[in-house]
């Protein structure tokens, strides 16, 4: 890892993980900027209302969602986070996914 303030980025990634695990879509949408347009599997979302609607649909299918995030690298206003999440469907089938996220923060906000 490089840059200054590593504990700040570690704290941000842990807060993000905690909000996702404790709250429903309304908790997660607070993590996104109002002008967010994150892409989820080819679905592009514009704004908080669409984020809440998307996550509500997603988590109605993905039961007992559990997210794990780890800070991987940071520099200036950017961080990289590794994640794993697991969930089961209504029939009891379990699923687990892994990946990386790259975040860029507006330090003026």
Secondary structure, DSSP 8 states (H G I E B T S, - for coil): --SS-HHHHHHHHHHHHHHHHHS-HHHHHTTS-TT---EETTEE--SHHHHHHHHHHHHHHSEEEEEEEEEEEEETTEEEEEEEEEEE-TTS-EEEEEEEEEEE--TT-
